Amino acid sequence: MSTNFEVKRTTHLSKQQVYDGLIDLDAANYWMQGLVGIERLDVGLMQVGSEWKESRKMFGQVATEHFEVVELNEPDKIVLRCDGKKGTTGKGEYIFTYKVTSSDNLTEIKLMGEIKGLTGITKLFGKMMAGTFKKASAKDLDALIAFLER
C-alpha cells in the first residue's frame, strides 16, 4: 500500500521552460531550498537511467537521497524514483511524477508523489511524511517558478 500526495502550480512560463528547469540539476542550487549539493552519478544530458545523489539540510540535519530518472517525455512528463534504501532514510521508495500541461497561455505543473515500501511503524510515519513532502514540494515548485520567471 502506498501513500500519495499532489501539488499543482500554474505559471506563464512555457511548457518547455518548465520542463528544462525541472531537469537542470546545475541550476538547482539557485532555487532549491536547503540544497547542500548534487552529485551526478553519470555524465551527459539527462535521460532515462540518469542518477544522482541529492543532499539537503532538513530538520537541522543533512539528508542524502539517491534519485533515478524513470521516464522523460519532453516537455510533458518527468518521472523520478528515489530509492530510500540507498539514502539517509534507509527504506521505502518515493516516486515523483511531474506532468506539465498548457492552456490559455498558462502552464500547469502537477506533481504527484507516491511513497511506498514502508512497513511497521514507518508506515504510520509515511502518512505523516506525506504532508511534509507535500509542503516541501510546493515550496520547491514555487521557488523554481520564481527562479525561472526572473
Biotite code that builds the C-alpha atoms (Angstrom):
import biotite.structure as struc

atoms = struc.array([
    struc.Atom([0.000, 0.000, 0.000], chain_id="A", res_id=1, res_name="MET", atom_name="CA", element="C"),
    struc.Atom([1.263, 3.461, -0.789], chain_id="A", res_id=2, res_name="SER", atom_name="CA", element="C"),
    struc.Atom([0.716, 6.987, 0.447], chain_id="A", res_id=3, res_name="THR", atom_name="CA", element="C"),
    struc.Atom([0.117, 9.703, -2.131], chain_id="A", res_id=4, res_name="ASN", atom_name="CA", element="C"),
    struc.Atom([0.184, 13.475, -2.322], chain_id="A", res_id=5, res_name="PHE", atom_name="CA", element="C"),
    struc.Atom([-0.325, 16.033, -5.071], chain_id="A", res_id=6, res_name="GLU", atom_name="CA", element="C"),
    struc.Atom([0.818, 19.617, -5.671], chain_id="A", res_id=7, res_name="VAL", atom_name="CA", element="C"),
    struc.Atom([-0.324, 21.887, -8.514], chain_id="A", res_id=8, res_name="LYS", atom_name="CA", element="C"),
    struc.Atom([1.098, 25.218, -9.617], chain_id="A", res_id=9, res_name="ARG", atom_name="CA", element="C"),
    struc.Atom([0.474, 27.477, -12.614], chain_id="A", res_id=10, res_name="THR", atom_name="CA", element="C"),
    struc.Atom([2.773, 29.897, -14.388], chain_id="A", res_id=11, res_name="THR", atom_name="CA", element="C"),
    struc.Atom([3.014, 31.979, -17.553], chain_id="A", res_id=12, res_name="HIS", atom_name="CA", element="C"),
    struc.Atom([6.221, 30.125, -18.453], chain_id="A", res_id=13, res_name="LEU", atom_name="CA", element="C"),
    struc.Atom([6.113, 27.779, -21.449], chain_id="A", res_id=14, res_name="SER", atom_name="CA", element="C"),
    struc.Atom([5.933, 24.016, -21.002], chain_id="A", res_id=15, res_name="LYS", atom_name="CA", element="C"),
    struc.Atom([9.459, 23.767, -22.397], chain_id="A", res_id=16, res_name="GLN", atom_name="CA", element="C"),
    struc.Atom([10.835, 26.315, -19.898], chain_id="A", res_id=17, res_name="GLN", atom_name="CA", element="C"),
    struc.Atom([9.258, 24.417, -17.001], chain_id="A", res_id=18, res_name="VAL", atom_name="CA", element="C"),
    struc.Atom([10.476, 21.040, -18.275], chain_id="A", res_id=19, res_name="TYR", atom_name="CA", element="C"),
    struc.Atom([14.005, 22.362, -18.826], chain_id="A", res_id=20, res_name="ASP", atom_name="CA", element="C"),
    struc.Atom([14.015, 23.932, -15.352], chain_id="A", res_id=21, res_name="GLY", atom_name="CA", element="C"),
    struc.Atom([12.918, 20.695, -13.702], chain_id="A", res_id=22, res_name="LEU", atom_name="CA", element="C"),
    struc.Atom([15.745, 18.650, -15.242], chain_id="A", res_id=23, res_name="ILE", atom_name="CA", element="C"),
    struc.Atom([18.503, 21.277, -14.921], chain_id="A", res_id=24, res_name="ASP", atom_name="CA", element="C"),
    struc.Atom([20.374, 19.949, -11.890], chain_id="A", res_id=25, res_name="LEU", atom_name="CA", element="C"),
    struc.Atom([23.160, 22.516, -12.335], chain_id="A", res_id=26, res_name="ASP", atom_name="CA", element="C"),
    struc.Atom([20.716, 25.373, -11.651], chain_id="A", res_id=27, res_name="ALA", atom_name="CA", element="C"),
    struc.Atom([19.072, 23.722, -8.627], chain_id="A", res_id=28, res_name="ALA", atom_name="CA", element="C"),
    struc.Atom([21.440, 25.446, -6.199], chain_id="A", res_id=29, res_name="ASN", atom_name="CA", element="C"),
    struc.Atom([19.859, 28.782, -7.216], chain_id="A", res_id=30, res_name="TYR", atom_name="CA", element="C"),
    struc.Atom([16.354, 27.836, -6.155], chain_id="A", res_id=31, res_name="TRP", atom_name="CA", element="C"),
    struc.Atom([16.118, 24.541, -4.233], chain_id="A", res_id=32, res_name="MET", atom_name="CA", element="C"),
    struc.Atom([15.596, 25.098, -0.529], chain_id="A", res_id=33, res_name="GLN", atom_name="CA", element="C"),
    struc.Atom([18.150, 23.581, 1.803], chain_id="A", res_id=34, res_name="GLY", atom_name="CA", element="C"),
    struc.Atom([20.270, 22.153, -1.010], chain_id="A", res_id=35, res_name="LEU", atom_name="CA", element="C"),
    struc.Atom([23.747, 21.187, 0.132], chain_id="A", res_id=36, res_name="VAL", atom_name="CA", element="C"),
    struc.Atom([24.800, 19.611, -3.163], chain_id="A", res_id=37, res_name="GLY", atom_name="CA", element="C"),
    struc.Atom([24.034, 17.319, -6.075], chain_id="A", res_id=38, res_name="ILE", atom_name="CA", element="C"),
    struc.Atom([26.449, 14.644, -7.252], chain_id="A", res_id=39, res_name="GLU", atom_name="CA", element="C"),
    struc.Atom([25.715, 13.270, -10.730], chain_id="A", res_id=40, res_name="ARG", atom_name="CA", element="C"),
    struc.Atom([26.457, 9.564, -10.989], chain_id="A", res_id=41, res_name="LEU", atom_name="CA", element="C"),
    struc.Atom([26.597, 9.723, -14.786], chain_id="A", res_id=42, res_name="ASP", atom_name="CA", element="C"),
    struc.Atom([27.557, 12.272, -17.442], chain_id="A", res_id=43, res_name="VAL", atom_name="CA", element="C"),
    struc.Atom([25.851, 13.943, -20.362], chain_id="A", res_id=44, res_name="GLY", atom_name="CA", element="C"),
    struc.Atom([22.297, 15.014, -20.950], chain_id="A", res_id=45, res_name="LEU", atom_name="CA", element="C"),
    struc.Atom([19.572, 13.980, -18.540], chain_id="A", res_id=46, res_name="MET", atom_name="CA", element="C"),
    struc.Atom([17.980, 10.776, -19.830], chain_id="A", res_id=47, res_name="GLN", atom_name="CA", element="C"),
    struc.Atom([16.121, 7.709, -18.614], chain_id="A", res_id=48, res_name="VAL", atom_name="CA", element="C"),
    struc.Atom([18.552, 5.939, -16.290], chain_id="A", res_id=49, res_name="GLY", atom_name="CA", element="C"),
    struc.Atom([20.386, 9.111, -15.219], chain_id="A", res_id=50, res_name="SER", atom_name="CA", element="C"),
    struc.Atom([21.188, 9.030, -11.492], chain_id="A", res_id=51, res_name="GLU", atom_name="CA", element="C"),
    struc.Atom([22.362, 11.454, -8.823], chain_id="A", res_id=52, res_name="TRP", atom_name="CA", element="C"),
    struc.Atom([22.715, 11.874, -5.092], chain_id="A", res_id=53, res_name="LYS", atom_name="CA", element="C"),
    struc.Atom([20.983, 14.919, -3.682], chain_id="A", res_id=54, res_name="GLU", atom_name="CA", element="C"),
    struc.Atom([21.912, 16.256, -0.244], chain_id="A", res_id=55, res_name="SER", atom_name="CA", element="C"),
    struc.Atom([19.630, 18.690, 1.541], chain_id="A", res_id=56, res_name="ARG", atom_name="CA", element="C"),
    struc.Atom([19.507, 20.120, 5.014], chain_id="A", res_id=57, res_name="LYS", atom_name="CA", element="C"),
    struc.Atom([16.235, 19.093, 6.593], chain_id="A", res_id=58, res_name="MET", atom_name="CA", element="C"),
    struc.Atom([15.202, 19.427, 10.212], chain_id="A", res_id=59, res_name="PHE", atom_name="CA", element="C"),
    struc.Atom([18.702, 20.636, 11.062], chain_id="A", res_id=60, res_name="GLY", atom_name="CA", element="C"),
    struc.Atom([20.493, 17.635, 9.550], chain_id="A", res_id=61, res_name="GLN", atom_name="CA", element="C"),
    struc.Atom([21.870, 16.795, 6.113], chain_id="A", res_id=62, res_name="VAL", atom_name="CA", element="C"),
    struc.Atom([19.987, 14.006, 4.338], chain_id="A", res_id=63, res_name="ALA", atom_name="CA", element="C"),
    struc.Atom([21.272, 12.427, 1.138], chain_id="A", res_id=64, res_name="THR", atom_name="CA", element="C"),
    struc.Atom([18.961, 10.546, -1.211], chain_id="A", res_id=65, res_name="GLU", atom_name="CA", element="C"),
    struc.Atom([19.580, 8.609, -4.418], chain_id="A", res_id=66, res_name="HIS", atom_name="CA", element="C"),
    struc.Atom([17.483, 9.635, -7.461], chain_id="A", res_id=67, res_name="PHE", atom_name="CA", element="C"),
    struc.Atom([16.999, 7.989, -10.845], chain_id="A", res_id=68, res_name="GLU", atom_name="CA", element="C"),
    struc.Atom([15.151, 9.194, -13.945], chain_id="A", res_id=69, res_name="VAL", atom_name="CA", element="C"),
    struc.Atom([12.480, 6.610, -14.761], chain_id="A", res_id=70, res_name="VAL", atom_name="CA", element="C"),
    struc.Atom([10.679, 8.419, -17.595], chain_id="A", res_id=71, res_name="GLU", atom_name="CA", element="C"),
    struc.Atom([11.190, 11.539, -19.710], chain_id="A", res_id=72, res_name="LEU", atom_name="CA", element="C"),
    struc.Atom([8.542, 12.621, -22.188], chain_id="A", res_id=73, res_name="ASN", atom_name="CA", element="C"),
    struc.Atom([9.694, 16.108, -23.250], chain_id="A", res_id=74, res_name="GLU", atom_name="CA", element="C"),
    struc.Atom([8.091, 18.578, -22.473], chain_id="A", res_id=75, res_name="PRO", atom_name="CA", element="C"),
    struc.Atom([5.107, 16.834, -20.878], chain_id="A", res_id=76, res_name="ASP", atom_name="CA", element="C"),
    struc.Atom([6.236, 14.414, -18.187], chain_id="A", res_id=77, res_name="LYS", atom_name="CA", element="C"),
    struc.Atom([9.128, 13.547, -15.879], chain_id="A", res_id=78, res_name="ILE", atom_name="CA", element="C"),
    struc.Atom([9.142, 10.575, -13.504], chain_id="A", res_id=79, res_name="VAL", atom_name="CA", element="C"),
    struc.Atom([11.826, 10.325, -10.825], chain_id="A", res_id=80, res_name="LEU", atom_name="CA", element="C"),
    struc.Atom([12.425, 7.477, -8.393], chain_id="A", res_id=81, res_name="ARG", atom_name="CA", element="C"),
    struc.Atom([14.141, 7.869, -5.050], chain_id="A", res_id=82, res_name="CYS", atom_name="CA", element="C"),
    struc.Atom([15.378, 4.592, -3.594], chain_id="A", res_id=83, res_name="ASP", atom_name="CA", element="C"),
    struc.Atom([15.180, 5.097, 0.149], chain_id="A", res_id=84, res_name="GLY", atom_name="CA", element="C"),
    struc.Atom([17.354, 2.026, 0.771], chain_id="A", res_id=85, res_name="LYS", atom_name="CA", element="C"),
    struc.Atom([20.296, 3.824, -0.869], chain_id="A", res_id=86, res_name="LYS", atom_name="CA", element="C"),
    struc.Atom([19.844, 7.045, 1.102], chain_id="A", res_id=87, res_name="GLY", atom_name="CA", element="C"),
    struc.Atom([19.542, 8.508, 4.563], chain_id="A", res_id=88, res_name="THR", atom_name="CA", element="C"),
    struc.Atom([16.012, 7.218, 5.130], chain_id="A", res_id=89, res_name="THR", atom_name="CA", element="C"),
    struc.Atom([17.209, 3.638, 4.692], chain_id="A", res_id=90, res_name="GLY", atom_name="CA", element="C"),
    struc.Atom([13.838, 2.340, 3.463], chain_id="A", res_id=91, res_name="LYS", atom_name="CA", element="C"),
    struc.Atom([10.972, 2.935, 1.130], chain_id="A", res_id=92, res_name="GLY", atom_name="CA", element="C"),
    struc.Atom([10.585, 4.051, -2.439], chain_id="A", res_id=93, res_name="GLU", atom_name="CA", element="C"),
    struc.Atom([9.482, 7.517, -3.467], chain_id="A", res_id=94, res_name="TYR", atom_name="CA", element="C"),
    struc.Atom([8.096, 8.220, -6.943], chain_id="A", res_id=95, res_name="ILE", atom_name="CA", element="C"),
    struc.Atom([7.755, 11.821, -8.139], chain_id="A", res_id=96, res_name="PHE", atom_name="CA", element="C"),
    struc.Atom([5.736, 12.305, -11.347], chain_id="A", res_id=97, res_name="THR", atom_name="CA", element="C"),
    struc.Atom([5.695, 15.772, -12.889], chain_id="A", res_id=98, res_name="TYR", atom_name="CA", element="C"),
    struc.Atom([3.062, 16.445, -15.569], chain_id="A", res_id=99, res_name="LYS", atom_name="CA", element="C"),
    struc.Atom([3.309, 19.727, -17.451], chain_id="A", res_id=100, res_name="VAL", atom_name="CA", element="C"),
    struc.Atom([0.267, 20.933, -19.432], chain_id="A", res_id=101, res_name="THR", atom_name="CA", element="C"),
    struc.Atom([-0.672, 24.212, -21.117], chain_id="A", res_id=102, res_name="SER", atom_name="CA", element="C"),
    struc.Atom([-3.888, 26.028, -21.943], chain_id="A", res_id=103, res_name="SER", atom_name="CA", element="C"),
    struc.Atom([-4.998, 29.656, -22.234], chain_id="A", res_id=104, res_name="ASP", atom_name="CA", element="C"),
    struc.Atom([-1.397, 30.968, -22.024], chain_id="A", res_id=105, res_name="ASN", atom_name="CA", element="C"),
    struc.Atom([-0.874, 29.238, -18.673], chain_id="A", res_id=106, res_name="LEU", atom_name="CA", element="C"),
    struc.Atom([1.236, 26.208, -17.876], chain_id="A", res_id=107, res_name="THR", atom_name="CA", element="C"),
    struc.Atom([0.219, 23.875, -15.074], chain_id="A", res_id=108, res_name="GLU", atom_name="CA", element="C"),
    struc.Atom([2.747, 21.772, -13.211], chain_id="A", res_id=109, res_name="ILE", atom_name="CA", element="C"),
    struc.Atom([1.208, 18.843, -11.386], chain_id="A", res_id=110, res_name="LYS", atom_name="CA", element="C"),
    struc.Atom([3.469, 16.850, -9.090], chain_id="A", res_id=111, res_name="LEU", atom_name="CA", element="C"),
    struc.Atom([2.121, 13.518, -7.932], chain_id="A", res_id=112, res_name="MET", atom_name="CA", element="C"),
    struc.Atom([4.129, 11.906, -5.172], chain_id="A", res_id=113, res_name="GLY", atom_name="CA", element="C"),
    struc.Atom([3.906, 8.308, -4.082], chain_id="A", res_id=114, res_name="GLU", atom_name="CA", element="C"),
    struc.Atom([5.574, 6.829, -1.013], chain_id="A", res_id=115, res_name="ILE", atom_name="CA", element="C"),
    struc.Atom([5.693, 3.034, -0.946], chain_id="A", res_id=116, res_name="LYS", atom_name="CA", element="C"),
    struc.Atom([7.525, 0.143, 0.615], chain_id="A", res_id=117, res_name="GLY", atom_name="CA", element="C"),
    struc.Atom([7.273, 1.327, 4.205], chain_id="A", res_id=118, res_name="LEU", atom_name="CA", element="C"),
    struc.Atom([6.476, -1.255, 6.865], chain_id="A", res_id=119, res_name="THR", atom_name="CA", element="C"),
    struc.Atom([5.627, -1.346, 10.549], chain_id="A", res_id=120, res_name="GLY", atom_name="CA", element="C"),
    struc.Atom([5.917, 1.929, 12.417], chain_id="A", res_id=121, res_name="ILE", atom_name="CA", element="C"),
    struc.Atom([7.440, 3.646, 9.383], chain_id="A", res_id=122, res_name="THR", atom_name="CA", element="C"),
    struc.Atom([4.159, 3.021, 7.514], chain_id="A", res_id=123, res_name="LYS", atom_name="CA", element="C"),
    struc.Atom([2.408, 5.209, 10.099], chain_id="A", res_id=124, res_name="LEU", atom_name="CA", element="C"),
    struc.Atom([5.121, 7.842, 9.782], chain_id="A", res_id=125, res_name="PHE", atom_name="CA", element="C"),
    struc.Atom([4.770, 7.612, 5.990], chain_id="A", res_id=126, res_name="GLY", atom_name="CA", element="C"),
    struc.Atom([1.277, 9.075, 6.226], chain_id="A", res_id=127, res_name="LYS", atom_name="CA", element="C"),
    struc.Atom([2.638, 11.955, 8.297], chain_id="A", res_id=128, res_name="MET", atom_name="CA", element="C"),
    struc.Atom([5.627, 12.332, 5.959], chain_id="A", res_id=129, res_name="MET", atom_name="CA", element="C"),
    struc.Atom([3.260, 12.784, 3.002], chain_id="A", res_id=130, res_name="ALA", atom_name="CA", element="C"),
    struc.Atom([2.177, 16.141, 4.431], chain_id="A", res_id=131, res_name="GLY", atom_name="CA", element="C"),
    struc.Atom([5.799, 17.164, 4.944], chain_id="A", res_id=132, res_name="THR", atom_name="CA", element="C"),
    struc.Atom([6.741, 16.061, 1.407], chain_id="A", res_id=133, res_name="PHE", atom_name="CA", element="C"),
    struc.Atom([3.730, 17.934, 0.007], chain_id="A", res_id=134, res_name="LYS", atom_name="CA", element="C"),
    struc.Atom([4.711, 21.180, 1.765], chain_id="A", res_id=135, res_name="LYS", atom_name="CA", element="C"),
    struc.Atom([8.376, 20.859, 0.754], chain_id="A", res_id=136, res_name="ALA", atom_name="CA", element="C"),
    struc.Atom([7.414, 20.033, -2.849], chain_id="A", res_id=137, res_name="SER", atom_name="CA", element="C"),
    struc.Atom([5.088, 23.039, -3.000], chain_id="A", res_id=138, res_name="ALA", atom_name="CA", element="C"),
    struc.Atom([7.878, 25.319, -1.744], chain_id="A", res_id=139, res_name="LYS", atom_name="CA", element="C"),
    struc.Atom([10.266, 23.825, -4.299], chain_id="A", res_id=140, res_name="ASP", atom_name="CA", element="C"),
    struc.Atom([7.843, 24.385, -7.180], chain_id="A", res_id=141, res_name="LEU", atom_name="CA", element="C"),
    struc.Atom([7.195, 27.953, -6.022], chain_id="A", res_id=142, res_name="ASP", atom_name="CA", element="C"),
    struc.Atom([10.941, 28.594, -5.827], chain_id="A", res_id=143, res_name="ALA", atom_name="CA", element="C"),
    struc.Atom([11.580, 27.029, -9.252], chain_id="A", res_id=144, res_name="LEU", atom_name="CA", element="C"),
    struc.Atom([8.857, 29.149, -10.856], chain_id="A", res_id=145, res_name="ILE", atom_name="CA", element="C"),
    struc.Atom([10.168, 32.320, -9.200], chain_id="A", res_id=146, res_name="ALA", atom_name="CA", element="C"),
    struc.Atom([13.709, 31.488, -10.403], chain_id="A", res_id=147, res_name="PHE", atom_name="CA", element="C"),
    struc.Atom([12.582, 30.788, -13.972], chain_id="A", res_id=148, res_name="LEU", atom_name="CA", element="C"),
    struc.Atom([10.324, 33.872, -14.133], chain_id="A", res_id=149, res_name="GLU", atom_name="CA", element="C"),
    struc.Atom([13.043, 36.297, -13.051], chain_id="A", res_id=150, res_name="ARG", atom_name="CA", element="C"),
])
